[in-house]
Structure formats: structure tokens, C-alpha cells
Amino acid sequence: MQFFSKNSLFVWNFKLFLLLLLFLAGSISGQENSEAFDYIKLTAEITKSRTDNFFTSFWSIERGGAGEIEFPFYFGSIKAGLMHIQFYGRENKYPDFGSNYIFLGWDKELFLPFNFSIYAGGKTGSFLMNFQDKSLNAYERNESELAASIEGRLNLYLTKNFLIYFSAEHTAIFTQKKIEMFLVKAGISILIDSPYWLKEFLN
């Protein structure tokens, strides 16, 4: 059985759109370039799953949240973050579990008129799962798997240093039978100048 059986065409179109967006951003990379580690971007977001595949026949995916810290780094930006999502079994035999996705990522932003920008990027990291079933042994309750994501965002800068955004993300978790999620997200970001000592240290 295939993941996203009802949405496979949409998911592939989404991936192709992100590749095109990255190509466009790279071709206009001279726009709004910042020196490496010139500022710090702090982001908070909420997530909602739009996943429809065999996995959601067994577990429901609840709303989640994430936080990120990001720095400009020559061509594009680098970031680190954590996303938490809770999963609930649709039957008693499927235990509820919480997840924490700890990741590192890269993205490239393309600035548009009227204070808008779009960006595309990817991230990868460890997807930690904690099963809330006391009948399991301690080592069975915790699992860690490799995960990878691609994402596209539409940003609106309300001020030079404050923006809101909406985004879509496709995440694959490489369990024995791969889990895929499609998430829609909304968030806010604040940009602050990096302290001089931090720029000197990181450069």
C-alpha cells in the first residue's frame, strides 16, 4: 500500500514546486544578502496535519508546535529546531505516543514586492517517539528514527524585523515501513542583530 494514495499527485507537484523555488532563489541570490551570522532569527509556529494515508488509519495526528533558531550563512540560511507532535491510537491496541523532531536545516529566501518573500528548504534529524504504554519495557517505549523534510513558506514582513508566515511541509520518517506526513503551518519570526562577540566567534 502506498502513502498519500489520495494525494500522491499533489505531493509530487509540491516537491517539484520547491525545486523550482530553490532554482529561482539561487538565480537571484544577490538579493538581500547578509553576512554569515549577521542576525539571529527566532521562530515559533503551530502545525496541523493534512496527512491521509495508511498510518492515519491507526493513529490520529494532533496539532503540534515548533521552535527554530536560524542564522544567515553565505548562500542561504542554516537553522536548528525542535518540533513536537502528539499521536493518538484509534484503537486501544495502538498506544498513544508523543514525538520530538530535533533537526538541522538549510533554506533560501527570495524577496518579493510589497514586503512578501517566499522560501524553500530542507531539514533532517532525529525523530524521537515516546510510547505511553506501561505494558512495554522501558527500552520499548522509546524509539529514535532518522527523518527528513522539505518545506515551502510564504512570508509577510510586518516590520523589518518581524514577520508572519504560512507554510507547507512534507516529512518522511524512516521507520521499517516509512511514515510520511504532510503538514500545514503558521508562525511568527523575529530578527535580532547578532552580538559582535558571537559573529566574531562563529566567523
N, C-alpha and C positions, 0 to 999 in steps of 0.2 A: 504494500500500500504506500502511496506517495504522500508526502507532506504537501499542504496547500493544494489539495486536489481541486478545490473550487476556485483557487486564486492563483494558480501557477503562472498563468499568462501575465497577470498584474505584477507578481513578484519579479518575473524576469524583466518586464518593462521598467520596473523600479530600479533594478540593478543597472540596466542599460542607461537610464536617465542619469544615475550617479556617475557612471563612467564618462558620459558626455559632459556633465557638470565639472568633473575634475579636469577634463581636457580644456574646457573653456577657461577655468580658473588658472590653469597653468599657462595658457597662452596669453593671459593678461596679468601675469604675476607681478608686473611692475607697479600695479595699482596699490596704493596704501600700504606699501611695505614698511615693516617695523624692524628695528634691530632685534637680534636674538635676546630674549628675556627682558625686553624693554618695558613690558607691563605684565600684570597678572590678571587673568580673567577668572572670576569666581561664578559658578553656575549652580542653580538649583532648579529641579524640574519634577514634574509628575508624569507618570506613564500610564497608558491604558492599552491593553492587548486587543488586537483585531485578528488574533490567530484563529484559524478554523482548519484543523487537521486531526489526525487520529489521536494525538496527545490530548487534545481538549475533550475527547470522548471520556477520558479517565480523570482528568484534573481540570478545574477551572483556574484561570489566571487572573488574579485580582489586580487592582490598581497598585502601582508602586511609585517609588521616588528615587532620585539620584542626585549626587553632587559631584562637581568636577572642579579641578584647578587646571588652568591652561596658560601656556606661555608662547609667544611668537618664537619661531625657530627657523630663521632663514626662509626657505621655501615652505610656507605653511605654518602650522602651529602644532605643538605637542601637548598632550594632556594626560592626566591621571584621574581616576574617579572610582566611585562605588555606586552600584545600583541595587536596590532591594526590591524584591517582588515576593508575594506570598501566593502559594498554590494550595488549593483545597480539593481533596479527593471527592469524586462524585458518588462513590460508594464507600462503605466502611473499610473494605479490603484495600483501598488505596489511601495510604497515610498522607495527611497534610504535611507540607514542608515549606520552610522559608528558604529563600535564596539570597546570596550576596555575590554580585558580579564585580570583581575587582579587576580593573583594566588599565591599560595604557593605550593611547591612540594618537592619531595624526589627522589633521584636516586642513583644507584650503578654502579660503573665503573669497568670494567675488562680489565687489561692491556695485550697487545699482543706484539709479536716481531715487530721489525722494526718501532718503535715509533707509532704504532697504538693502539687504545683501542676502546672498544665498551661499551655502557652503555644503561641501560633501567631504566625507572622510570615513575612516575605519578605525576599529579598535579590537584588541584581543586581550585575553586574560584568563583568570581562573573563576569558574562558576561554582560557588560553594553551596551545597544543599544540606539542610539540617532537617531530617525527617522526625516528625513529632509523634513517634510511636514507641511507647515504653517497652513493648514486647521485643523490640530489636535490641541486639547487643550494642554497646556504646560505639564500637567501630563501624557498625552497620548504619547508624543514624546519620553519619556524616560522610558526604561524598564530594569530591572535587573533580571537575572536568574542564578541559580546555573549551573556550568559547571564542567566537569571532563575530564581529558586527560590521555592517555598513549603514551609513546614515546620511540623510539629506535634510537641511534646515532652511527655513525662511526666517530671516531676522528683520526686526524693525527697531532702529535706533531712536529711542525717545529723547536721549541726550547723547553727547559724545561718548559718555562713559556708562550708559545704562541702556539695555535693550531687552526686548521680549522676543520670543520665537515660538514657532511651531515646527515640528519635525516628524519624520517617519524613519523607522529603524528596522532592519532585518537582522536577527541574531540567530546563529546556529550554535548549538551546544553538542559537543561531540561525545555523547554517550554511546553505548553499544548500538542502539538504534537512535540515530541523530534526532535531536529535538530542534525544531525551528519555531521562532516566534516573530510575529510582525507587530510592532508597537507604534502607536502614535503618542506624541509627547508635546508638552508645552512647558516653557520655563522662562527664567529671567537670568540675565548675566550682568555683572558689574565689573568694570575695568578700572584697575588702580595702577598707578606707576610703581614699578619695582623699586625697592630701596637700592641706593647706589652700591652698597656693600654686596647685595645679592647679585646684581648684574656683574660686578667685578669677579665675584666668586664663580658664577656659572659660566662666564666667558673666559 
